[in-house]
């Protein structure tokens, strides 16, 4: 990934004093997803439980807009990705007639809102709610569209994060639920992460 910050000063403020204090943070980026996992087109697949990736390169253009007026924060993240075409000559470890395949273009849009509580020792707790819409177009086989491919989904998320007074520890708990969609299963995802920054 490669990112560019389109602002010179920190845009987080504690009080609105004029138009300048309403300026958001803008990030522009690009990323390349590599097919490093085991896909359905690998020779190491015996069943669907072996699959850890999709087997395609994808190039994304990304943008993030954020604004924080403590204790409130608003944000939007969007990306548009293009999958690169690849030759396929086997599926699930079995040889097949060769063909060219390309997955459909992908777009993702996420809106989020957060509130931060400052605790007496200057540690922080932040609660975030988010809404995400994901769409992927139809795949092509030798240039012909597969009408049964492509998918879309909408999901809601809720997250809580604790940040220590020295900002060296971060503990995050999140829950995400896929509410609706097409060609995509409803999912409930609960995750927890702990990170620590070491200073030398």
N, C-alpha and C positions, 0 to 999 in steps of 0.2 A: 504494500500500500504506500501511497505518496499523498501527503496532505499539505495544503497551503492555508495559513491563517490570514484572513483578509481584514485584520485589525491590528493596531499598533499597541493599544493599551487594554488592560483588563476592563471588560464592560460590565462586570458585576458591581452593583451599587446598593447602598442601603437606603438612599432617599433620592427621589426624582427632583432635580433642581432646574431642569430645562430640557430642551430637545436633545442636547448632547448626551444626557444621561439615559436616554431611551435607545441609544444605538445598540443593536444586538451584535453578538459574535457570529461571524460567518466563516465557515470552513468549506473548502473545495478540495475534493480528493479523487483519486483514481485507484483501483485495486484490481489485481489479477488473481482469480481462483484457480489453483492447480489441481489436477486430478491425481492426488497423492494416495487416496484410499483405494479399496478394492471395489470395483464396479461390476455390473452385470456382464460387461464385455471382457472381463479378466479371465485368464486361464486358471485362476485359483478359486473359483466359485463352485461350491457343491449345492448350495441352497441360498435362499434369500437372506438368511440370517448372517451369511458371510459378508454381505454387501455393506460397505462403510462410505461409499461415495457414488457419484453419478458418472464419472469417467469423462468429463468434458472440461475444457478450459472456458472460463468466463471473464470478460473484461467489463468492469463497472465504472460508471461515473457517479460520484457521490457529492451530496451537499448537506450541510448541517447549519441550521439557524437556531441560536439560543439567546435567551435574554433572562437575566436574573436581577430582580429587585427584591433583596432579602426581606422576608423569608420566602418569596414566591419565585418560581421559575417556569418558563414556557419554552418548548422546543419543537422543532420539526426536523426530521431526517428523511431524505429521499435518495433513491439510487435507481439507476437504469443500467441493466446489464445485457450484454450480447454474448451468447454462446458461440464458440467457434466450431465449425464443421469438422468431423473426424471420420475416418474409414472404420467400418465394423466388419469383422470376418468371423466372430464367434460370440455366442451368448450363453451365459451360465456354463462356460467350459466346453461347449459343443461347437464344432465348426459349422458355419453356415455360408450361404452365397454372399460374397462381399457386397456392401452397399455403403453409401455416404449418409450420415445422419447428423442433424443439427437440432438441438433443443431450442425452443422458442425464447424470444427476448423476455427479460424479467424486469418488473418494476416493483419497488417497495416504497411505501410512504408511512411514516410513523409520527403521530402527534403525541406530545407528552406534557404533563403538568406536574409540578412538584412543590412541596412545602417543607421547609427546614426548621427544626427546633434547635436552638442553641442552649445547651445545658450549662449548669453553673461552672463546670471546669473547662468550658470552651470546647468540649466535644460536641458533636452534632448528630442528629438523627434526621434523615430525609425520607419522606414518603413520596412515591411517584406513581401516577396512573398513566396508562398509555393505550393508544389505539393504533393498530397496524393493519394495513391492507397490502397483500402480496398477490401479484398476478404474474403468470407465465404463459406466453403464447403457445401455439401448437408446434409440435416437432415436425421436421421434414425428413423423408426418406428418399434419397436421390431426387430431391427437389419437390416431391409430392407431399402435401400436408397430411398428417395423421389426425383425423377429426376426433379421435378418442383421447388425444393427448392434451396437454395444457392443464392448468389448474388456477384456482384463485381461493383465497381465504381471508377472513377478517378475524382478528384476535384482540382480546383485551388483556392488559397486564397490570399487575400491582407489585410494587417493590418497596422494600425498606432497607436503608443503608445506615450503618453506624460508622462514624469517623472519629478517631481518637483525638485528644487535644493537640498532639504533635503532628497529626495527619500522617502518621506512619502505619496505622492499622486501619483497614477497611473491611467491614463485615457486611455482606449483602444477602438478603433473602428475597426471592422473587417468585411470583406465580403468574403463569400465562395460560389463557384458555382460548382455544380456537372456537369462535362462536358459530360461524357459518362459512360456506365455501362451496366449491365445485371440484370434483376429482381430488379431494383432499380430506383426510380423516379428521374428525374432531379430536383434539388432543388437550390434555391437561398436563402442564409441565411445571414442576416445582424444583427450584434450584437454589443452592447456597454457595457462596464464595467467600474466601478469606484471603486477603493479600496484605503483605507487609513490605515496607520500604526500608532498606538498609542504607545508612549513611556512613561514608568512609572519610 
